[in-house]
Amino acid sequence: MDVVELLLFKHKVPEKCQAAVNAVGFVLLMGVMALVTLQDVIKLISGGFKSNLFRFDKKQNHNYGDGIEKLRRLNINKKAKGMTNQ
């Protein structure tokens, strides 16, 4: 690590600064982990990962089961009209 410090800063970085940077990084990392965990717990409590509480675009609720069902209906309609590629 000393080689990287010397290449980047041309002198040895004081240990006090290293400790401060490490502490800030650790606090940020733990904060992100806490937010993700809180989000997962809220999703579990509010409906088993179906909540849109933390989504930015609440209008788009992707339910992939519905999409698969729509594709099945579309294929059935195409077969009824004779439009399938075989």
C-alpha positions as CSV (number, residue, x, y, z in Angstrom):
1,M,0.0,0.0,0.0
2,D,2.9,2.3,0.6
3,V,3.9,2.1,-3.1
4,V,0.5,3.2,-4.2
5,E,0.5,6.2,-1.7
6,L,3.9,7.3,-3.0
7,L,2.8,7.1,-6.6
8,L,-0.4,9.0,-6.1
9,F,0.6,11.6,-3.5
10,K,4.4,11.8,-3.7
11,H,4.6,11.5,0.1
12,K,3.4,9.3,2.8
13,V,-0.3,9.9,3.8
14,P,-0.6,10.4,7.6
15,E,-2.2,7.6,9.5
16,K,-4.8,9.9,10.9
17,C,-6.1,10.7,7.4
18,Q,-6.0,7.0,6.4
19,A,-8.1,6.2,9.5
20,A,-10.6,8.9,8.7
21,V,-11.0,7.8,5.1
22,N,-11.5,4.2,6.2
23,A,-14.0,5.2,8.8
24,V,-16.1,7.2,6.4
25,G,-16.0,4.4,3.8
26,F,-17.0,1.9,6.4
27,V,-19.9,4.0,7.6
28,L,-21.2,4.5,4.1
29,L,-21.0,0.8,3.4
30,M,-22.8,-0.1,6.5
31,G,-25.5,2.6,5.7
32,V,-26.1,1.1,2.3
33,M,-26.3,-2.4,3.8
34,A,-28.8,-1.2,6.4
35,L,-31.0,0.5,3.8
36,V,-31.1,-2.6,1.5
37,T,-31.9,-4.8,4.5
38,L,-34.6,-2.4,5.7
39,Q,-36.1,-2.4,2.1
40,D,-36.2,-6.2,2.1
41,V,-37.8,-6.4,5.5
42,I,-40.5,-3.9,4.5
43,K,-41.1,-5.8,1.3
44,L,-41.5,-9.1,3.3
45,I,-43.9,-7.5,5.8
46,S,-46.0,-5.6,3.2
47,G,-46.7,-8.4,0.8
48,G,-43.9,-10.7,0.0
49,F,-41.7,-8.6,-2.4
50,K,-44.6,-7.1,-4.3
51,S,-44.4,-3.6,-2.7
52,N,-43.4,-0.7,-4.8
53,L,-42.5,1.5,-1.8
54,F,-38.9,2.2,-3.0
55,R,-39.4,2.2,-6.7
56,F,-38.9,5.4,-8.6
57,D,-41.5,4.7,-11.3
58,K,-44.6,3.4,-9.5
59,K,-46.7,3.4,-12.6
60,Q,-44.9,0.4,-14.0
61,N,-45.7,-2.6,-11.9
62,H,-44.0,-5.5,-13.8
63,N,-45.9,-8.7,-13.1
64,Y,-44.1,-11.2,-15.4
65,G,-46.7,-13.9,-14.9
66,D,-49.2,-11.5,-16.6
67,G,-46.8,-11.0,-19.5
68,I,-46.4,-14.7,-20.0
69,E,-50.2,-15.1,-20.0
70,K,-50.5,-12.3,-22.6
71,L,-48.0,-14.0,-24.8
72,R,-49.9,-17.2,-24.6
73,R,-53.1,-15.5,-25.5
74,L,-51.4,-13.7,-28.4
75,N,-50.0,-17.0,-29.7
76,I,-53.5,-18.6,-29.4
77,N,-55.0,-15.7,-31.4
78,K,-52.3,-16.0,-34.0
79,K,-52.9,-19.8,-34.3
80,A,-56.7,-19.1,-34.7
81,K,-56.0,-16.7,-37.5
82,G,-53.4,-18.9,-39.1
83,M,-50.6,-16.3,-38.7
84,T,-48.0,-18.5,-37.0
85,N,-44.5,-19.1,-38.4
86,Q,-44.0,-22.8,-38.6
